[in-house]
C-alpha cells in the first residue's frame, strides 16, 4: 500500500483564531483558510500539514491524540509557547523521558519533547 500522512486535523471552535498561535509555535504558513477550515503547511515540506476544523461541540476531556514537538530545550520552548498564549499543564520528572505538556488557547494538549 502506498500511504503518506497528509495532515493532522485538530477540532476547534474557531480555526481562524487558533491558526496564528500554531503558526507562531511551528513556523508553518497558511495554505488555505476560511471560517470552517484552516490548513497550515511546513514551508520546508518535511512534515505533514496541520489543519483546524470548526466543530460545534466544546472540547471535553483529554485529547485521544496529541502532537509531540521535538525541541533542543523544552523549558525554553515551553516558555515561548506560554508567551504566545499556551498553557503549561505538566512536566515529566523522568530524566530519560524529558517533556512538558502544554495546551493551546482552546485547550488542545501537546508536548514539547527534548530531542536527543
Buried (B, 14 or more C-beta within 10 A) or exposed (E): EEEEEEBBBBBBBEBBEBBBBBBBBBEBEBBEBEEEBBBBBBEEEEBEBBBBEBEEEEBEEEBEEBBEBEBEEBEEBBEBBEEBBBBBBEBBEEEEEBBBBBBBBBBBBBBBBBEE
